[in-house]
Amino acid sequence: MRNIIAAIDIGTTKIVAIAGAINADNGMDILGMEKTVSRGVKRGVIHNIEEATASIREVVDRLRENTGEEITSAYVGIAGQHIRSVKNRQYKYIESPQEEITKEDIEEIMSDNLRIPIEVGEQILHIIPQDYVVDKEAGIRNPIGMAGRRLDGNFNIIVGRSAAARNIYKCVESVGVSISDLILEPIASSKAVLTREEMESGVILVDIGGGTTDVTIYLDGILRHTAVIPFGGDSVTKDIKEACSVLLKQAEALKIKFGHAQVDPENDDKVVTIPSVGGWDPKEIGFNTLAHIIQCRMEEILDSVTYQADVTGLIDKIGAGIVFTGGGSLLNDIAKLASERTGLDIRIGYPDIYDVKLDDEKCQPIFATSVGLLIEGVERDKKKAKARKALEEQKQKSKSKTKVKTKKSTKTEKTGLKRLLSSFFDTDDVRM
């Protein structure tokens, strides 16, 4: 029986359901991927339960029908401007006689983070270890097995609104799918498009979605910072609509077909004609007029990305530059503009890092989060299976010890009975 893993990406402009299975080579086969227009979602957060549920039901039903699999559980992404990072430090004194740090010590200070004060209506989504300090020896990644009296841990805690999470649960469970885990979408995107080398040397992942832009910073292979910028591809579309006085769907078409993130002098004489609609005269819009509108908004987004790197103090440690993904990363000349604006190396991230078999249509930045949710789901499933196996082995060992103790107890009881009889009778009488 195949182990089917599914994921659901609830975005501002689209909702995607995807299912996969582990193959013989320990890679992943994509069984199916379905998408539909997102309704009831604004800037990554559900605003209308009925509309969002209908959209989710549509993609899940299509996925079930086209794969022939009964999708009963899924990993689901969570995003939105309510997401924030909190830095925290915990410590404990090692009480074992050997003064050796164990896995239980790490888990204890990890769980202590659940008691930190957060705002009313918020909940902790992820606890990400940064590094550890053992007896003032800093910068330790894995202290298990080390000798020491005091263990300190630095943590990056991802916090989000409880109401946003509950609304996701309500919508997804309404279509007959239980949520295996909620996963922060920037973490999922990172799994799909970033290499280990980039995460080690320092990289900024910028996922330009419809409603928001997610910024994630990695250094030394660890997620150091995440933030959400309240502008995305939809902001660019609305700018074009208002500046050019066109319909929203026309503005979207202009952005996709003729939009550039940077003004180009060679396009000064080029224009695009908007056909007449409802008796209105046709309208001509210059390529560079369109580019100027887009460039202003993209520069604002890029400046916000640079600000996030500045406030963490990591901007000078970014060795691998910026990786753009999401639908907004496909905008013409975005890499050129970003390189000139930030002075960093730029590349566009496609979900082809992990051993996932995707056709060209699905291997696109717009599906990076969806594929990443599936990859993260596979990794979590493996960890859960490993934990269950370890627990089962521990139970078996406990049973074996109990059996040995029972045999010893029975033998002791027999010896005790003999002594009791000897106290009432002579030894010769007992032998009779």
N, C-alpha and C positions, 0 to 999 in steps of 0.2 A: 504494500500500500504506500503510495506516494505521500510525502509530507508537503501539503499545499500551504503556502504562505501568501497572504494577501495584504494589501495596503491601500489606504484611501487618502488622497491629497485634496483637501478642501481649500481651494483658492478663491481669490476675489473674482477672477474672470472665468475660471474653469474648475471642474471637479473631475478627478481622475481616479479610477479604480484599476488596480493591477494585481495580477496573481502570478506566482512562480513556483518552481519546484527544484530541489537540489538534484543535479544529475550525477552520473557515475564518476565523473572527473572532479567532483566536489565544486563544480561551478553551478550556475543557476540558469535554468531554462525559463524564459518568459512564456507563460501559457496564454496570456491575454492581457490587453490593456484597452480600456474604454474611457472616453471623456465626453463631457457635455458642458454646456454653458452653465456657469454658476449663477444661481439665483438665491436671494436671501442672505448673501454674504457681502460685507463691506469692510475693506481693508483687512482681510484675513479673519474677520470675526463674524460669527453668525448673528444676523439681525432679524431674521424672519424664520422661525422654526418650520412652518409648513412648507415654504418655498425651498428651503435648504434640504429638508427631508425628501421632497419630491425629486430634486436633482440627484441626491445620493441614491435614492431608490432606482432611478433610471439607469445610472452607470453600473450599479451592483447587479441589477436584473440582467442587463446586457452581458456583463462579465460571466454570470452564471450560465446564461444561455449559450454563449459562444465558446466557453471552455468545457462545458458539461460537468463542471465541478460545483458542489454545494458549498458556497462560501459562507461559513458560519462565524468566522472571527477574522479580525484584521488589525494591523498596526495603523494608527491614524495620526496625521500630522497636526500640530498646533502652532499657530503663529499669531501675529498681530502686534499692534503698538503697545499693548499692555505687558508684553514680555520685557523683563529687565534682569540685569546681572547684579548680584550682591557678592562682595568679597567678604570672606569670614575666616577666622583662625580658631582652631580648637586644640586642646592639649590634654594629656593624661600622664600620670606617673605609672611606670611599669611595676606591677606587683608580683610578678612571677619570681620564684627563688633564683632562677638562672639569669634574671634581668634581661630576657630576650624578647624582642618584639614579635608578636604573633599576628596571624590574620585576624583573630578576634579583636586585638587592640586597634587595628586599622578600622574594622567595622564599627567599633564602639565610638571612635571620634567622628566617623562618617555620620553615624546616626544622631550624634549630638547636634549636628547642624539642623536637624528637624525642629529643634526647640528655639531657634533664633527668632527674634521678634520681626514679624512682617506686617504689612498693613492689613486691615480688616477686609475680608473678601479676596485675599490672595492665597495661593498655595505654591508649595515648592514642586517644581517639575523635574529638575535634574540637579544632582550634586556632583560636581566635577573636581576631583583632586588636582591641585596645581603642583605642589611639591611638599616634602616633609622635612622636619628638623629633628635630629636626634642628638640630645645633649649639646645643643647650640651648633651642631654641624649641619649647615643648611644645604639646600639644593639636592636633597635625596629623593629619587623617584619611587623606589621600592624598598622600604626599610625592614620588610619581613625577614626575620632571622638575625638582624643586627642586635648587638648588645647595647643597652642604654638604660638610663633611669627615667628620662622624660622624653615623650614623643609629642611633637607639635605638627599640625597639618594645616596647610593653606588651601582653601576651597573656593571655587567659583560656583555660586548657587544661582540657578535659573528660576525665576519666580514669574508666575502669571496669575491672571484673575481666575478665581474658582468658578465664577458664573460662565466664563467662556468655555472652560473645560466641561462643565455640566451640560451646556447646550450641545456640545459636540457629542457627548455620550447619548443624550436624548435623541438626537437626529439619527445617529448611526444605529443605535439599538432598535429604533423604530422600524428599520428595514430588515430586522432579523439577523444582525451582525453584532457580535460581542467585540468589545475593544480589548485587544491583548495588551496594548500599552499606548499611551500618548507620547509622541516623539516630537521634540522641537524641530521644526522644519529646516532651519539653517544647519543643524547637525546632520540631518538626512542628506541635504544637498552636498555637504562636505564629503560624505561617504561616496557619493557618486562621481564627483569631478576632481577631487584633490588627491595628489599622490602623497605617499609617506614622506618623500624627500621635500616636497613643498611645505608640508606641515612642520617638519623638523627645522628647516631653514627660516621659516617665518613667512606667512602668506595671509592676505586679506581676501576673503571670499565675499563677493557682492552679488547677491541674488535679486535681480530686478524683476519683481512680480507685477501684477496688475495694480494692486492697491498700495503696496508697501515695498520697500527695499530692505532686505535683511543683510546685515554686516556681521561677519564672523572672522575673528582673528586667531590664528594658530601660531604657536612658537614652541620649539622643542617637542613637537608632536602632541601638544596639549592645547585644548581650547582655552584661550585666555580671556576672550571678551566677545560678547554678542550684543547687538543693538538693532533696533528697528527704526528706519527712517520713514516718515509718513507720506512718502511720495513714491510713485511707481509709473508704470506704463500708462495707466489711466490718466494720470496727471498731465502727461504729455499730450494725450488725445484731447483732453478738455481744453488745454491751452490753445491747440490748433483750432478747435471748434469756436472758441470765443474770439480769437484774434482774426480768423478768416471768415467768421460769420457763416459757417456751414453746419450741416447736420452732424450728429455724433458719429454715425456710421461712415459718413464721408471723411470725417477727420481721421478715423481709424484707418481707413483705406489709404489716405494720403500718407500717413505715418509709415505704414507697412511698405507701400509700393515706391514712394518717392522721398521718404524722409531720410535726412542725414543729420548726424550729431554735430557736424561742424560745417561752417560756411566755406564754400569752395569758389574762388574767383572764376574758375572755368565754367561754373554753372550760372553766371550772371544773366545770360540771355535765355536760359531755359525756363519754360513755364509749363504748368499742367492746367488743363481746362476742366472745370467741374461742370457736368451737363446740367441743363435746366431742369428744375424740379418744381412741379405745381405752378407753372406759369412764370416762375422766376427766370431771369436772364442767365445764360451761362456765365461762369466766373473763372477768371484766370488768376493763378497764384504762382509766383516765381519760386523756383527751386530754393534760392537762397533766402527768400522770405520765410519759407517753411523751415529751412535749416536753422535760421536765426531763432525762431520760436523754440525749436527742439533744443538747440544748444544752450539757451538760457536755463531751461529746466534741468538738463543733464549736468551742467556746471554746478547747479545748486545741490544736486544729489552727490556729485563727486566731492564737493567741499564738505558735505556732511560726513562722507566716508573718511576723509582725511582728518576731520575733527575727532571722530571716534578713535582713530589710531593715535592721535595726539594726546587725548585725555588718558589713555592707558600707558603712555610713555614708551610705546613699542614701535613707533613710526620709524626709528632709525635701525630697528632690528629686523625689518621686513626684507629678507633676502630674496624671496621668490616673487615679489611683486603682488599684483592684484589679479585675481581670476574672476571674470564676470560670467554669470550664468542666469538662467531664467529667460523668459520671453523678451525682456527689454535688452538683453545682451546681443540680440540679433540686429539691432539698429545699426545702419551703415555708419562707418567711421567712428564708432564708439571707442574702439581701442586706441585710435590715433588721438582723439580728444583727451582720453584718460591719461595716456602717456605724457602728453604735453602739460596737462593740468597738475599731475601728481609727481612726475619725474620717476615713476616706477615702471618696471616691466609689466606688460599686460598680455593676457591671453584669454580666449573664450573657452569656458569649461563645458565639455560634452560628457554625458554620463557613460563613459567607456573605460573608466579606470578599473572597476571591479570585473571579474570574469562573468559577465552577463551577456547572453546572446541576444542582441537587439538588431532589428533591421534599421535601415537608414531613416525611415519615417519616424521611428520611436527614439532613435539615438540623437535627440535634439536637446538643447539647453532648456527648452520649455518643459521637458519631462524630467529634469534633473532631480527635483524634489520627490517625484513619484517613484522613480527608480531607487533613489537613496533611502526612502522609507522601507522599500522591500529589502534592500541590502541590510539595513539596520535591524529589520525584523528577523532576517535569517541569522544574524550574529546573536541576537538576543535569544532566539529559539535554541541555538547551540549551547549558550551559557545555561539556560534553564534545564536542558537535557543533561548537561554535565553535572549541574547541582543536584538534580534528581538521582542520578546514578551514584554520586558521592553519598547522598543521604541514605540510599538503599543499601550501599555497602556498609555504612555505619550501623544501620539497623541489624544487618546480618552479623556483624561483629558483636554487637550487644547481645543478640540471641545466643551466639556461641558461648560467650562468657557466662550468660545466665544458666546454660545447660551444665557447664563445668561446675558452677557454684551449687546447682541442685544436686549433682552427683556427690559432691563433697558433703553436703548437708545430710543426705540420706545415710552416708557412711557414718557420719558423726552421731546421727540419731540412734543407729544400731549399737554403736559403742556406748553411748549414754545409757541405753536400756539395759545393757549387760551390767554396767556398773550399778544401776539402780537395783537390779535383782540381787547382786552380790551383797548389797547393804542389808537385805532382808534375810538372805539364806547363806549357809556356808558355801564355800566355793565348790566342794564336792557335790552338794545338792544341786547346784546349778548345772554341773556337768551331767548329772543324771537326767 
